[in-house]
Amino acid sequence: QVQLVESGGGLVQPGGSLKLSCAASGSILSGNAIGWYRQAPGKQREPVAVIRSGGSTNYADSVKGRFTISRDNAKNTVYLQMNSLKPEDTAVYYCKPVNFGSWGQGTQVTVSS
């Protein structure tokens, strides 16, 4: 059973920054594409960013230039650095291998003044 634990969310003012972490039990992160996703109230879950095993990345248009996904294979952790946050970034953020696994509990990000 793949276990991924998201952390790092919180309340931040517009324009602020947060860094989310996605920690895995074992080395599942290093050989697989890992995605960050988010679900805002009343909306469907959507992909935010993906990092592949080779290090290539993709981002949703809404976060390009503001968010950066990265991985530390030695720590079995994938990160999402979020800068210039906007109220519309408010959501529960999840991480999951792209092609398998189940959803965890996520971490709440609230952008509000």
Steps between C-alpha positions, in 0.01 A plus 500: 500500500646831390492755777552864415463770764448862404599786729587869499162657437360792692353848485694758300426847369473568127846534353650274762679166470470147630701185444312171505665166563397153387679226691490136405567182688771324307650601168180517300560860399833458325392279211156640428330812377349682795228759478366775719125552470251731666130513568326824580160507672226405256746419223654188354851396589748629245867437425739777599848369422677178405861392534622192317772260603745672267425838652287654225204701621163629384272760652141607471473830314352663810818443705777530240768741611377494860528136613803271484494124550818323606612172651762377744536129438732455797225628727218330307328837481344710227447871556274770361633852547213743457573871455282801422201317641151614401164445669406266214785270608299415812442125499595171656826388338578134441795306363485161333693292251351584162418147391400319820431531869221656700431847633625604842350758733665796332607829652283812510628819340301816565594828337316787661558842646 
